[in-house]
Amino acid sequence: MSFKEHREKLYRTLEANTLVIAYAGIPIHTNEDDYFDFAVNSQYFYLTGLERENTAFIAYKSADKTQEVLFIEEPDPHSERWTGKMPTKEEVREISAIEDVRYTDSIEGAISSFMGRFRVERVYFDMYRCRMNDLPDYNLVMAERFAKAYPQAVLKDLHTACVPLREQKDADEVESIRKAVDITRQGLEFVMKNLKPGMMEFEVQADFEYTCRRLGAKRQSFPTIAGSGINGCMMHYGTNHCEVKDGSLILLDLGVKYENYCSDITRTYPANGKFSPRQREFYELVLKANEAVAAAAKPGVTTRDLNDIARKVLGEGLVAMGMIADVSEVGKYYMHGVSHAIGIDVHDISLVGDVLKPGWVISNEPGLYIDEEEIGIRIEDDLLITENGCEVLSKDIIKDPDAIEAFMA
C-alpha cells in the first residue's frame, strides 16, 4: 500500500507555509499497570502506515518542496525484553517511504526548529472530537499544548483535511477490505455450522472471533453484537449474555480489521436453522430493501437517497402486512440510516450529504425491529462504488433465506 501517495494527495490540498503534526497516540491505562488495547490514530495511519504507539510524523510544505520527518522510539534491549521487539529505522522507512527517521526524544526540538527557522502560517493537527464530554484524544492534547506555545500560528484540523482523501479508496485499500470481508464470511460460516438453541450469545460471539483471529485478523472492527430474540431489536446491543432460545432469531452485527481496514457485516439467522413463516415474511422484506439499495447505489447519489429507497420499500411492505397505516410511519420499526462509509474506521470519515464517487466503500444495512414479536432483523453488506454502479463485496456471505436454511441443515 502506498502511504506515500496518501501523503502526496494531502500535500496537493495544502497551501505553502503549512506544518502537519500527527501523533500515533499513546497507550491508555485501564488501572495499575494494565493498558487498553492500543488503537492507532486513523489520520496518522493513513499517512504513514505505522501502527506503533509513541511515534509521530511532521511535514512542512514550503512554496517549492515538502520536508517529511518520522519519529520512532529508540530500540531499547531492556524494553524489548518485556514488551517485544521495537521497530527499527530501516523497517519504518520500508513501510512509510519516509527517509528522514529520527527518535522521539527529538520531536520537540524539531517542532521548535520548524517554527523558528521557517515561515509557518498554519499548523494541522487531528482535532476530531465526537462528543463534548469525551476525553480529548492525544492529538488534541498536543494541539492545545502547541497553541499555548505558539499562539501566532493558525491551527487547522487534519481530520477535516483527510475527509475527501479517505472517502475514495485506492486499489490496495479495497483489497484490504476484501480480505476483511472474506475473513468475516468464514467466521460467519463457522457460526452457522455450530449455531443451535441453548447456546449463549457469548458462545456465538466466541465462535466468530476465534475463527477470525485464527485467519489473521488482529482485532474486531467493533465489539461484536450477537442479539437473540428481543436483544436483536437493540441497535448496539453488546452484552451478549442471554441464552439463544429455540424459535428465536439471532442478529449478528460484526466485522474484523485486516491491515487496519474494516469489514462491517450483519446477518440474521434462525437459532434452530429454520425461519418461521412470520420471521421469513419480515426477513424477505428486509432483503428486498437491501437489494433495492444495492441496485441504486452508484456515483451521483447520496446515502440519504439510498435511505429514502430503503424507507420506501420497508414502509410499503409494512403497510401491505398491516403493521402500519402509511409509509410515513415506517420509523416505528426502522429507526436508523441505511448506509455509512467504511474504511480505516468502521464508520469511516465522510461528509454528510456527500455525493458517492467511484472508490467509496459503504454499508447497506436496512432492518426491521418488531419489539412486540421479539423479531430483530438486519441484513448488512459492504458495497464498493464503481464507475456505473456498485460491487457487493460481501456477495459470498449468504443471505437468501433458503440458502441459510440449507447451509444450517
Secondary structure, DSSP 8 states (H G I E B T S, - for coil): --HHHHHHHHHHHS-SSEEEEEE-----EEETTEE------HHHHHHH----SS-EEEEEE-SS-EEEEEEE----HHHHHHH-----HHHHHHHH----EEEGGGHHHHHHHHHHHS---EEEE----SSTTS---HHHHHHHHHHHH-TTSEEEEHHHHHHHHHHS--HHHHHHHHHHHHHHHHHHHHHHHH--TT-BHHHHHHHHHHHHHHTT--EESS--EEEEGGGGGSTT-----SB--TT-EEEEEE-EEETTEE--EEEEEETTS---HHHHHHHHHHHHHHHHHHHH--TT-BHHHHHHHHHHHHHHHHHHHTS-SSGGGGGGT--S-S--B-SSSSS----TT-B--TT-EEEE--EEEEGGGTEEEE-BEEEEE-SSSEEETTTTS---HHHHHHHH-
